[in-house]
Amino acid sequence: MPQQQSPEEKQRSAIKVTAKYSGMAIQLFGSCLLGVFIGKWIDAKLHLERPLFAVFLTIAFLFGAFYLIYKQLLKD
């Protein structure tokens, strides 16, 4: 039979879950930004007219972040 949680325990649990998913959102956003900035830097170094590396690295970092989030969600 499951135990009843006190209001303080419920609040701590809600904060923990909120922090976990907020961290995942920040991870996703940060990886996109990292892909953009690294890609723009490479595009500038290679003097490319179109932002090829910025686009491709953003997409690659995005898929990488999705994979890491997927692994984190499977662990729970």
TIDRENSE-715929 format. One record per atom (N, C-alpha, C, O): residue number from 1; residue in three letters; atom name; x, y, z. Coordinates in Angstrom, 3 decimals, always signed. Example, Ala and Ser with C-alpha at 12.3 -4.5 7.8 and 13.67 -1.06 7.14 Angstrom:
BEGIN
<r n="1" res="ALA" atom="N" east="+13.190" north="-5.690" up="+7.800"/>
<r n="1" res="ALA" atom="CA" east="+12.300" north="-4.500" up="+7.800"/>
<r n="1" res="ALA" atom="C" east="+13.200" north="-3.300" up="+7.800"/>
<r n="1" res="ALA" atom="O" east="+14.236" north="-3.319" up="+8.465"/>
<r n="2" res="SER" atom="N" east="+12.850" north="-2.250" up="+7.080"/>
<r n="2" res="SER" atom="CA" east="+13.670" north="-1.060" up="+7.140"/>
<r n="2" res="SER" atom="C" east="+12.900" north="+0.030" up="+7.870"/>
<r n="2" res="SER" atom="O" east="+13.409" north="+1.138" up="+8.039"/>
***
This chain:
BEGIN
<r n="1" res="MET" atom="N" east="+0.839" north="-1.173" up="+0.000"/>
<r n="1" res="MET" atom="CA" east="+0.000" north="+0.000" up="+0.000"/>
<r n="1" res="MET" atom="C" east="+0.893" north="+1.248" up="+0.000"/>
<r n="1" res="MET" atom="O" east="+1.770" north="+1.371" up="+0.855"/>
<r n="2" res="PRO" atom="N" east="+0.685" north="+2.172" up="-0.940"/>
<r n="2" res="PRO" atom="CA" east="+1.533" north="+3.367" up="-1.009"/>
<r n="2" res="PRO" atom="C" east="+1.304" north="+4.286" up="+0.187"/>
<r n="2" res="PRO" atom="O" east="+0.193" north="+4.411" up="+0.703"/>
<r n="3" res="GLN" atom="N" east="+2.399" north="+4.927" up="+0.610"/>
<r n="3" res="GLN" atom="CA" east="+2.299" north="+5.849" up="+1.727"/>
<r n="3" res="GLN" atom="C" east="+1.786" north="+7.198" up="+1.244"/>
<r n="3" res="GLN" atom="O" east="+2.028" north="+7.610" up="+0.110"/>
<r n="4" res="GLN" atom="N" east="+1.072" north="+7.870" up="+2.137"/>
<r n="4" res="GLN" atom="CA" east="+0.611" north="+9.219" up="+1.845"/>
<r n="4" res="GLN" atom="C" east="+1.784" north="+10.180" up="+2.035"/>
<r n="4" res="GLN" atom="O" east="+2.518" north="+10.086" up="+3.019"/>
<r n="5" res="GLN" atom="N" east="+1.951" north="+11.091" up="+1.100"/>
<r n="5" res="GLN" atom="CA" east="+3.017" north="+12.070" up="+1.212"/>
<r n="5" res="GLN" atom="C" east="+2.501" north="+13.299" up="+1.940"/>
<r n="5" res="GLN" atom="O" east="+1.350" north="+13.702" up="+1.772"/>
<r n="6" res="SER" atom="N" east="+3.355" north="+13.876" up="+2.738"/>
<r n="6" res="SER" atom="CA" east="+2.997" north="+15.126" up="+3.393"/>
<r n="6" res="SER" atom="C" east="+3.036" north="+16.244" up="+2.351"/>
<r n="6" res="SER" atom="O" east="+3.634" north="+16.078" up="+1.288"/>
<r n="7" res="PRO" atom="N" east="+2.405" north="+17.376" up="+2.645"/>
<r n="7" res="PRO" atom="CA" east="+2.432" north="+18.496" up="+1.676"/>
<r n="7" res="PRO" atom="C" east="+3.857" north="+18.958" up="+1.352"/>
<r n="7" res="PRO" atom="O" east="+4.139" north="+19.357" up="+0.222"/>
<r n="8" res="GLU" atom="N" east="+4.748" north="+18.904" up="+2.338"/>
<r n="8" res="GLU" atom="CA" east="+6.128" north="+19.320" up="+2.084"/>
<r n="8" res="GLU" atom="C" east="+6.816" north="+18.356" up="+1.119"/>
<r n="8" res="GLU" atom="O" east="+7.567" north="+18.782" up="+0.241"/>
<r n="9" res="GLU" atom="N" east="+6.560" north="+17.060" up="+1.282"/>
<r n="9" res="GLU" atom="CA" east="+7.156" north="+16.067" up="+0.385"/>
<r n="9" res="GLU" atom="C" east="+6.594" north="+16.197" up="-1.021"/>
<r n="9" res="GLU" atom="O" east="+7.326" north="+16.029" up="-1.996"/>
<r n="10" res="LYS" atom="N" east="+5.311" north="+16.493" up="-1.139"/>
<r n="10" res="LYS" atom="CA" east="+4.707" north="+16.698" up="-2.459"/>
<r n="10" res="LYS" atom="C" east="+5.324" north="+17.899" up="-3.152"/>
<r n="10" res="LYS" atom="O" east="+5.591" north="+17.870" up="-4.353"/>
<r n="11" res="GLN" atom="N" east="+5.549" north="+18.969" up="-2.370"/>
<r n="11" res="GLN" atom="CA" east="+6.136" north="+20.177" up="-2.950"/>
<r n="11" res="GLN" atom="C" east="+7.575" north="+19.916" up="-3.392"/>
<r n="11" res="GLN" atom="O" east="+7.978" north="+20.358" up="-4.468"/>
<r n="12" res="ARG" atom="N" east="+8.353" north="+19.202" up="-2.575"/>
<r n="12" res="ARG" atom="CA" east="+9.729" north="+18.867" up="-2.956"/>
<r n="12" res="ARG" atom="C" east="+9.759" north="+18.000" up="-4.210"/>
<r n="12" res="ARG" atom="O" east="+10.614" north="+18.179" up="-5.078"/>
<r n="13" res="SER" atom="N" east="+8.830" north="+17.071" up="-4.297"/>
<r n="13" res="SER" atom="CA" east="+8.762" north="+16.192" up="-5.460"/>
<r n="13" res="SER" atom="C" east="+8.412" north="+16.998" up="-6.717"/>
<r n="13" res="SER" atom="O" east="+8.982" north="+16.773" up="-7.784"/>
<r n="14" res="ALA" atom="N" east="+7.481" north="+17.927" up="-6.582"/>
<r n="14" res="ALA" atom="CA" east="+7.092" north="+18.759" up="-7.725"/>
<r n="14" res="ALA" atom="C" east="+8.245" north="+19.649" up="-8.167"/>
<r n="14" res="ALA" atom="O" east="+8.452" north="+19.843" up="-9.365"/>
<r n="15" res="ILE" atom="N" east="+8.988" north="+20.185" up="-7.227"/>
<r n="15" res="ILE" atom="CA" east="+10.138" north="+21.032" up="-7.560"/>
<r n="15" res="ILE" atom="C" east="+11.211" north="+20.203" up="-8.253"/>
<r n="15" res="ILE" atom="O" east="+11.831" north="+20.665" up="-9.211"/>
<r n="16" res="LYS" atom="N" east="+11.432" north="+18.993" up="-7.779"/>
<r n="16" res="LYS" atom="CA" east="+12.449" north="+18.112" up="-8.372"/>
<r n="16" res="LYS" atom="C" east="+12.094" north="+17.776" up="-9.824"/>
<r n="16" res="LYS" atom="O" east="+12.961" north="+17.806" up="-10.698"/>
<r n="17" res="VAL" atom="N" east="+10.824" north="+17.457" up="-10.079"/>
<r n="17" res="VAL" atom="CA" east="+10.387" north="+17.125" up="-11.438"/>
<r n="17" res="VAL" atom="C" east="+10.481" north="+18.349" up="-12.342"/>
<r n="17" res="VAL" atom="O" east="+10.913" north="+18.244" up="-13.490"/>
<r n="18" res="THR" atom="N" east="+10.075" north="+19.510" up="-11.826"/>
<r n="18" res="THR" atom="CA" east="+10.155" north="+20.741" up="-12.606"/>
<r n="18" res="THR" atom="C" east="+11.601" north="+21.066" up="-12.964"/>
<r n="18" res="THR" atom="O" east="+11.888" north="+21.450" up="-14.098"/>
<r n="19" res="ALA" atom="N" east="+12.504" north="+20.917" up="-12.011"/>
<r n="19" res="ALA" atom="CA" east="+13.919" north="+21.192" up="-12.268"/>
<r n="19" res="ALA" atom="C" east="+14.488" north="+20.228" up="-13.299"/>
<r n="19" res="ALA" atom="O" east="+15.291" north="+20.619" up="-14.146"/>
<r n="20" res="LYS" atom="N" east="+14.071" north="+18.969" up="-13.227"/>
<r n="20" res="LYS" atom="CA" east="+14.569" north="+17.966" up="-14.175"/>
<r n="20" res="LYS" atom="C" east="+14.177" north="+18.330" up="-15.607"/>
<r n="20" res="LYS" atom="O" east="+15.022" north="+18.323" up="-16.502"/>
<r n="21" res="TYR" atom="N" east="+12.909" north="+18.644" up="-15.824"/>
<r n="21" res="TYR" atom="CA" east="+12.459" north="+18.943" up="-17.178"/>
<r n="21" res="TYR" atom="C" east="+12.922" north="+20.324" up="-17.642"/>
<r n="21" res="TYR" atom="O" east="+13.125" north="+20.534" up="-18.837"/>
<r n="22" res="SER" atom="N" east="+13.087" north="+21.251" up="-16.729"/>
<r n="22" res="SER" atom="CA" east="+13.649" north="+22.549" up="-17.103"/>
<r n="22" res="SER" atom="C" east="+15.095" north="+22.383" up="-17.551"/>
<r n="22" res="SER" atom="O" east="+15.539" north="+23.023" up="-18.503"/>
<r n="23" res="GLY" atom="N" east="+15.820" north="+21.518" up="-16.853"/>
<r n="23" res="GLY" atom="CA" east="+17.198" north="+21.241" up="-17.252"/>
<r n="23" res="GLY" atom="C" east="+17.282" north="+20.634" up="-18.631"/>
<r n="23" res="GLY" atom="O" east="+18.196" north="+20.950" up="-19.393"/>
<r n="24" res="MET" atom="N" east="+16.347" north="+19.771" up="-18.964"/>
<r n="24" res="MET" atom="CA" east="+16.324" north="+19.180" up="-20.305"/>
<r n="24" res="MET" atom="C" east="+16.051" north="+20.241" up="-21.369"/>
<r n="24" res="MET" atom="O" east="+16.646" north="+20.214" up="-22.446"/>
<r n="25" res="ALA" atom="N" east="+15.154" north="+21.168" up="-21.065"/>
<r n="25" res="ALA" atom="CA" east="+14.856" north="+22.245" up="-22.021"/>
<r n="25" res="ALA" atom="C" east="+16.071" north="+23.144" up="-22.215"/>
<r n="25" res="ALA" atom="O" east="+16.376" north="+23.550" up="-23.336"/>
<r n="26" res="ILE" atom="N" east="+16.759" north="+23.450" up="-21.127"/>
<r n="26" res="ILE" atom="CA" east="+17.968" north="+24.282" up="-21.218"/>
<r n="26" res="ILE" atom="C" east="+19.053" north="+23.552" up="-21.991"/>
<r n="26" res="ILE" atom="O" east="+19.778" north="+24.164" up="-22.776"/>
<r n="27" res="GLN" atom="N" east="+19.169" north="+22.256" up="-21.776"/>
<r n="27" res="GLN" atom="CA" east="+20.142" north="+21.442" up="-22.521"/>
<r n="27" res="GLN" atom="C" east="+19.847" north="+21.490" up="-24.016"/>
<r n="27" res="GLN" atom="O" east="+20.765" north="+21.636" up="-24.822"/>
<r n="28" res="LEU" atom="N" east="+18.597" north="+21.371" up="-24.387"/>
<r n="28" res="LEU" atom="CA" east="+18.200" north="+21.416" up="-25.792"/>
<r n="28" res="LEU" atom="C" east="+18.508" north="+22.783" up="-26.401"/>
<r n="28" res="LEU" atom="O" east="+19.062" north="+22.871" up="-27.496"/>
<r n="29" res="PHE" atom="N" east="+18.150" north="+23.835" up="-25.693"/>
<r n="29" res="PHE" atom="CA" east="+18.395" north="+25.194" up="-26.171"/>
<r n="29" res="PHE" atom="C" east="+19.889" north="+25.474" up="-26.274"/>
<r n="29" res="PHE" atom="O" east="+20.347" north="+26.065" up="-27.252"/>
<r n="30" res="GLY" atom="N" east="+20.643" north="+25.051" up="-25.273"/>
<r n="30" res="GLY" atom="CA" east="+22.086" north="+25.279" up="-25.278"/>
<r n="30" res="GLY" atom="C" east="+22.794" north="+24.554" up="-26.406"/>
<r n="30" res="GLY" atom="O" east="+23.737" north="+25.080" up="-26.997"/>
<r n="31" res="SER" atom="N" east="+22.339" north="+23.353" up="-26.703"/>
<r n="31" res="SER" atom="CA" east="+22.978" north="+22.615" up="-27.796"/>
<r n="31" res="SER" atom="C" east="+22.680" north="+23.277" up="-29.140"/>
<r n="31" res="SER" atom="O" east="+23.534" north="+23.299" up="-30.027"/>
<r n="32" res="CYS" atom="N" east="+21.489" north="+23.809" up="-29.290"/>
<r n="32" res="CYS" atom="CA" east="+21.175" north="+24.544" up="-30.533"/>
<r n="32" res="CYS" atom="C" east="+22.059" north="+25.780" up="-30.666"/>
<r n="32" res="CYS" atom="O" east="+22.607" north="+26.042" up="-31.737"/>
<r n="33" res="LEU" atom="N" east="+22.197" north="+26.532" up="-29.589"/>
<r n="33" res="LEU" atom="CA" east="+23.047" north="+27.720" up="-29.630"/>
<r n="33" res="LEU" atom="C" east="+24.500" north="+27.358" up="-29.922"/>
<r n="33" res="LEU" atom="O" east="+25.172" north="+28.042" up="-30.694"/>
<r n="34" res="LEU" atom="N" east="+24.975" north="+26.296" up="-29.312"/>
<r n="34" res="LEU" atom="CA" east="+26.345" north="+25.863" up="-29.544"/>
<r n="34" res="LEU" atom="C" east="+26.556" north="+25.491" up="-31.006"/>
<r n="34" res="LEU" atom="O" east="+27.580" north="+25.841" up="-31.593"/>
<r n="35" res="GLY" atom="N" east="+25.599" north="+24.785" up="-31.598"/>
<r n="35" res="GLY" atom="CA" east="+25.691" north="+24.430" up="-33.017"/>
<r n="35" res="GLY" atom="C" east="+25.714" north="+25.655" up="-33.914"/>
<r n="35" res="GLY" atom="O" east="+26.465" north="+25.708" up="-34.888"/>
<r n="36" res="VAL" atom="N" east="+24.890" north="+26.636" up="-33.582"/>
<r n="36" res="VAL" atom="CA" east="+24.852" north="+27.871" up="-34.381"/>
<r n="36" res="VAL" atom="C" east="+26.174" north="+28.616" up="-34.295"/>
<r n="36" res="VAL" atom="O" east="+26.736" north="+29.008" up="-35.317"/>
<r n="37" res="PHE" atom="N" east="+26.676" north="+28.814" up="-33.074"/>
<r n="37" res="PHE" atom="CA" east="+27.896" north="+29.607" up="-32.919"/>
<r n="37" res="PHE" atom="C" east="+29.123" north="+28.908" up="-33.497"/>
<r n="37" res="PHE" atom="O" east="+29.956" north="+29.557" up="-34.131"/>
<r n="38" res="ILE" atom="N" east="+29.249" north="+27.614" up="-33.293"/>
<r n="38" res="ILE" atom="CA" east="+30.385" north="+26.898" up="-33.876"/>
<r n="38" res="ILE" atom="C" east="+30.270" north="+26.891" up="-35.396"/>
<r n="38" res="ILE" atom="O" east="+31.266" north="+27.086" up="-36.092"/>
<r n="39" res="GLY" atom="N" east="+29.064" north="+26.668" up="-35.918"/>
<r n="39" res="GLY" atom="CA" east="+28.861" north="+26.672" up="-37.363"/>
<r n="39" res="GLY" atom="C" east="+29.142" north="+28.021" up="-37.985"/>
<r n="39" res="GLY" atom="O" east="+29.751" north="+28.099" up="-39.052"/>
<r n="40" res="LYS" atom="N" east="+28.703" north="+29.094" up="-37.327"/>
<r n="40" res="LYS" atom="CA" east="+28.986" north="+30.440" up="-37.861"/>
<r n="40" res="LYS" atom="C" east="+30.480" north="+30.733" up="-37.838"/>
<r n="40" res="LYS" atom="O" east="+31.001" north="+31.384" up="-38.744"/>
<r n="41" res="TRP" atom="N" east="+31.168" north="+30.255" up="-36.807"/>
<r n="41" res="TRP" atom="CA" east="+32.600" north="+30.469" up="-36.725"/>
<r n="41" res="TRP" atom="C" east="+33.315" north="+29.740" up="-37.867"/>
<r n="41" res="TRP" atom="O" east="+34.214" north="+30.302" up="-38.493"/>
<r n="42" res="ILE" atom="N" east="+32.922" north="+28.498" up="-38.138"/>
<r n="42" res="ILE" atom="CA" east="+33.526" north="+27.736" up="-39.236"/>
<r n="42" res="ILE" atom="C" east="+33.199" north="+28.392" up="-40.579"/>
<r n="42" res="ILE" atom="O" east="+34.061" north="+28.504" up="-41.451"/>
<r n="43" res="ASP" atom="N" east="+31.943" north="+28.824" up="-40.735"/>
<r n="43" res="ASP" atom="CA" east="+31.574" north="+29.503" up="-41.985"/>
<r n="43" res="ASP" atom="C" east="+32.398" north="+30.767" up="-42.199"/>
<r n="43" res="ASP" atom="O" east="+32.797" north="+31.066" up="-43.324"/>
<r n="44" res="ALA" atom="N" east="+32.652" north="+31.506" up="-41.133"/>
<r n="44" res="ALA" atom="CA" east="+33.451" north="+32.730" up="-41.252"/>
<r n="44" res="ALA" atom="C" east="+34.907" north="+32.395" up="-41.593"/>
<r n="44" res="ALA" atom="O" east="+35.532" north="+33.078" up="-42.405"/>
<r n="45" res="LYS" atom="N" east="+35.442" north="+31.344" up="-40.970"/>
<r n="45" res="LYS" atom="CA" east="+36.831" north="+30.965" up="-41.243"/>
<r n="45" res="LYS" atom="C" east="+37.016" north="+30.485" up="-42.683"/>
<r n="45" res="LYS" atom="O" east="+38.064" north="+30.714" up="-43.287"/>
<r n="46" res="LEU" atom="N" east="+35.990" north="+29.816" up="-43.235"/>
<r n="46" res="LEU" atom="CA" east="+36.080" north="+29.311" up="-44.602"/>
<r n="46" res="LEU" atom="C" east="+35.555" north="+30.312" up="-45.640"/>
<r n="46" res="LEU" atom="O" east="+35.567" north="+30.028" up="-46.838"/>
<r n="47" res="HIS" atom="N" east="+35.101" north="+31.467" up="-45.184"/>
<r n="47" res="HIS" atom="CA" east="+34.578" north="+32.530" up="-46.047"/>
<r n="47" res="HIS" atom="C" east="+33.456" north="+32.027" up="-46.954"/>
<r n="47" res="HIS" atom="O" east="+33.445" north="+32.294" up="-48.156"/>
<r n="48" res="LEU" atom="N" east="+32.523" north="+31.302" up="-46.363"/>
<r n="48" res="LEU" atom="CA" east="+31.387" north="+30.791" up="-47.131"/>
<r n="48" res="LEU" atom="C" east="+30.287" north="+31.844" up="-47.211"/>
<r n="48" res="LEU" atom="O" east="+30.036" north="+32.570" up="-46.249"/>
<r n="49" res="GLU" atom="N" east="+29.633" north="+31.918" up="-48.374"/>
<r n="49" res="GLU" atom="CA" east="+28.557" north="+32.886" up="-48.554"/>
<r n="49" res="GLU" atom="C" east="+27.278" north="+32.442" up="-47.839"/>
<r n="49" res="GLU" atom="O" east="+26.540" north="+33.270" up="-47.304"/>
<r n="50" res="ARG" atom="N" east="+27.027" north="+31.150" up="-47.836"/>
<r n="50" res="ARG" atom="CA" east="+25.837" north="+30.604" up="-47.178"/>
<r n="50" res="ARG" atom="C" east="+26.247" north="+29.942" up="-45.864"/>
<r n="50" res="ARG" atom="O" east="+27.341" north="+29.386" up="-45.768"/>
<r n="51" res="PRO" atom="N" east="+25.394" north="+29.996" up="-44.872"/>
<r n="51" res="PRO" atom="CA" east="+25.752" north="+29.423" up="-43.564"/>
<r n="51" res="PRO" atom="C" east="+25.558" north="+27.905" up="-43.515"/>
<r n="51" res="PRO" atom="O" east="+24.729" north="+27.405" up="-42.755"/>
<r n="52" res="LEU" atom="N" east="+26.314" north="+27.189" up="-44.318"/>
<r n="52" res="LEU" atom="CA" east="+26.158" north="+25.744" up="-44.415"/>
<r n="52" res="LEU" atom="C" east="+26.471" north="+25.035" up="-43.107"/>
<r n="52" res="LEU" atom="O" east="+25.676" north="+24.226" up="-42.627"/>
<r n="53" res="PHE" atom="N" east="+27.622" north="+25.337" up="-42.535"/>
<r n="53" res="PHE" atom="CA" east="+28.010" north="+24.666" up="-41.295"/>
<r n="53" res="PHE" atom="C" east="+27.092" north="+25.053" up="-40.142"/>
<r n="53" res="PHE" atom="O" east="+26.800" north="+24.227" up="-39.278"/>
<r n="54" res="ALA" atom="N" east="+26.638" north="+26.293" up="-40.121"/>
<r n="54" res="ALA" atom="CA" east="+25.732" north="+26.723" up="-39.056"/>
<r n="54" res="ALA" atom="C" east="+24.442" north="+25.902" up="-39.091"/>
<r n="54" res="ALA" atom="O" east="+23.939" north="+25.481" up="-38.049"/>
<r n="55" res="VAL" atom="N" east="+23.922" north="+25.682" up="-40.271"/>
<r n="55" res="VAL" atom="CA" east="+22.682" north="+24.910" up="-40.394"/>
<r n="55" res="VAL" atom="C" east="+22.917" north="+23.449" up="-40.047"/>
<r n="55" res="VAL" atom="O" east="+22.175" north="+22.867" up="-39.255"/>
<r n="56" res="PHE" atom="N" east="+23.946" north="+22.855" up="-40.638"/>
<r n="56" res="PHE" atom="CA" east="+24.181" north="+21.423" up="-40.426"/>
<r n="56" res="PHE" atom="C" east="+24.592" north="+21.103" up="-38.988"/>
<r n="56" res="PHE" atom="O" east="+24.145" north="+20.105" up="-38.423"/>
<r n="57" res="LEU" atom="N" east="+25.432" north="+21.937" up="-38.402"/>
<r n="57" res="LEU" atom="CA" east="+25.835" north="+21.684" up="-37.025"/>
<r n="57" res="LEU" atom="C" east="+24.686" north="+21.910" up="-36.045"/>
<r n="57" res="LEU" atom="O" east="+24.577" north="+21.203" up="-35.042"/>
<r n="58" res="THR" atom="N" east="+23.839" north="+22.881" up="-36.327"/>
<r n="58" res="THR" atom="CA" east="+22.669" north="+23.088" up="-35.465"/>
<r n="58" res="THR" atom="C" east="+21.775" north="+21.855" up="-35.482"/>
<r n="58" res="THR" atom="O" east="+21.313" north="+21.398" up="-34.436"/>
<r n="59" res="ILE" atom="N" east="+21.537" north="+21.324" up="-36.668"/>
<r n="59" res="ILE" atom="CA" east="+20.702" north="+20.119" up="-36.787"/>
<r n="59" res="ILE" atom="C" east="+21.374" north="+18.926" up="-36.113"/>
<r n="59" res="ILE" atom="O" east="+20.711" north="+18.151" up="-35.424"/>
<r n="60" res="ALA" atom="N" east="+22.681" north="+18.771" up="-36.305"/>
<r n="60" res="ALA" atom="CA" east="+23.405" north="+17.653" up="-35.692"/>
<r n="60" res="ALA" atom="C" east="+23.394" north="+17.756" up="-34.168"/>
<r n="60" res="ALA" atom="O" east="+23.165" north="+16.762" up="-33.479"/>
<r n="61" res="PHE" atom="N" east="+23.642" north="+18.956" up="-33.643"/>
<r n="61" res="PHE" atom="CA" east="+23.616" north="+19.140" up="-32.194"/>
<r n="61" res="PHE" atom="C" east="+22.209" north="+18.943" up="-31.648"/>
<r n="61" res="PHE" atom="O" east="+22.041" north="+18.449" up="-30.534"/>
<r n="62" res="LEU" atom="N" east="+21.208" north="+19.320" up="-32.412"/>
<r n="62" res="LEU" atom="CA" east="+19.820" north="+19.133" up="-31.989"/>
<r n="62" res="LEU" atom="C" east="+19.494" north="+17.653" up="-31.873"/>
<r n="62" res="LEU" atom="O" east="+18.897" north="+17.225" up="-30.885"/>
<r n="63" res="PHE" atom="N" east="+19.880" north="+16.868" up="-32.874"/>
<r n="63" res="PHE" atom="CA" east="+19.648" north="+15.427" up="-32.803"/>
<r n="63" res="PHE" atom="C" east="+20.433" north="+14.795" up="-31.657"/>
<r n="63" res="PHE" atom="O" east="+19.941" north="+13.886" up="-30.989"/>
<r n="64" res="GLY" atom="N" east="+21.645" north="+15.273" up="-31.433"/>
<r n="64" res="GLY" atom="CA" east="+22.430" north="+14.775" up="-30.304"/>
<r n="64" res="GLY" atom="C" east="+21.756" north="+15.070" up="-28.971"/>
<r n="64" res="GLY" atom="O" east="+21.744" north="+14.222" up="-28.078"/>
<r n="65" res="ALA" atom="N" east="+21.198" north="+16.261" up="-28.834"/>
<r n="65" res="ALA" atom="CA" east="+20.502" north="+16.620" up="-27.597"/>
<r n="65" res="ALA" atom="C" east="+19.238" north="+15.790" up="-27.433"/>
<r n="65" res="ALA" atom="O" east="+18.921" north="+15.357" up="-26.324"/>
<r n="66" res="PHE" atom="N" east="+18.510" north="+15.563" up="-28.525"/>
<r n="66" res="PHE" atom="CA" east="+17.321" north="+14.708" up="-28.448"/>
<r n="66" res="PHE" atom="C" east="+17.700" north="+13.299" up="-28.003"/>
<r n="66" res="PHE" atom="O" east="+16.984" north="+12.683" up="-27.213"/>
<r n="67" res="TYR" atom="N" east="+18.812" north="+12.791" up="-28.502"/>
<r n="67" res="TYR" atom="CA" east="+19.254" north="+11.461" up="-28.120"/>
<r n="67" res="TYR" atom="C" east="+19.591" north="+11.403" up="-26.628"/>
<r n="67" res="TYR" atom="O" east="+19.201" north="+10.461" up="-25.940"/>
<r n="68" res="LEU" atom="N" east="+20.311" north="+12.405" up="-26.132"/>
<r n="68" res="LEU" atom="CA" east="+20.659" north="+12.425" up="-24.718"/>
<r n="68" res="LEU" atom="C" east="+19.420" north="+12.555" up="-23.828"/>
<r n="68" res="LEU" atom="O" east="+19.339" north="+11.921" up="-22.776"/>
<r n="69" res="ILE" atom="N" east="+18.471" north="+13.367" up="-24.248"/>
<r n="69" res="ILE" atom="CA" east="+17.231" north="+13.511" up="-23.482"/>
<r n="69" res="ILE" atom="C" east="+16.447" north="+12.203" up="-23.501"/>
<r n="69" res="ILE" atom="O" east="+15.865" north="+11.808" up="-22.491"/>
<r n="70" res="TYR" atom="N" east="+16.434" north="+11.537" up="-24.643"/>
<r n="70" res="TYR" atom="CA" east="+15.758" north="+10.249" up="-24.760"/>
<r n="70" res="TYR" atom="C" east="+16.372" north="+9.242" up="-23.784"/>
<r n="70" res="TYR" atom="O" east="+15.651" north="+8.511" up="-23.105"/>
<r n="71" res="LYS" atom="N" east="+17.711" north="+9.208" up="-23.719"/>
<r n="71" res="LYS" atom="CA" east="+18.380" north="+8.300" up="-22.801"/>
<r n="71" res="LYS" atom="C" east="+18.061" north="+8.653" up="-21.349"/>
<r n="71" res="LYS" atom="O" east="+17.888" north="+7.759" up="-20.521"/>
<r n="72" res="GLN" atom="N" east="+17.981" north="+9.941" up="-21.034"/>
<r n="72" res="GLN" atom="CA" east="+17.649" north="+10.354" up="-19.674"/>
<r n="72" res="GLN" atom="C" east="+16.222" north="+9.954" up="-19.310"/>
<r n="72" res="GLN" atom="O" east="+15.959" north="+9.549" up="-18.178"/>
<r n="73" res="LEU" atom="N" east="+15.307" north="+10.065" up="-20.260"/>
<r n="73" res="LEU" atom="CA" east="+13.923" north="+9.712" up="-19.980"/>
<r n="73" res="LEU" atom="C" east="+13.745" north="+8.210" up="-19.834"/>
<r n="73" res="LEU" atom="O" east="+12.902" north="+7.765" up="-19.056"/>
<r n="74" res="LEU" atom="N" east="+14.526" north="+7.416" up="-20.570"/>
<r n="74" res="LEU" atom="CA" east="+14.449" north="+5.972" up="-20.433"/>
<r n="74" res="LEU" atom="C" east="+14.978" north="+5.505" up="-19.081"/>
<r n="74" res="LEU" atom="O" east="+14.519" north="+4.497" up="-18.543"/>
<r n="75" res="LYS" atom="N" east="+15.946" north="+6.241" up="-18.534"/>
<r n="75" res="LYS" atom="CA" east="+16.539" north="+5.874" up="-17.260"/>
<r n="75" res="LYS" atom="C" east="+15.527" north="+5.986" up="-16.112"/>
<r n="75" res="LYS" atom="O" east="+15.633" north="+5.266" up="-15.119"/>
<r n="76" res="ASP" atom="N" east="+14.563" north="+6.873" up="-16.246"/>
<r n="76" res="ASP" atom="CA" east="+13.585" north="+7.099" up="-15.168"/>
<r n="76" res="ASP" atom="C" east="+12.446" north="+6.140" up="-15.217"/>
<r n="76" res="ASP" atom="O" east="+11.547" north="+6.206" up="-14.378"/>
***
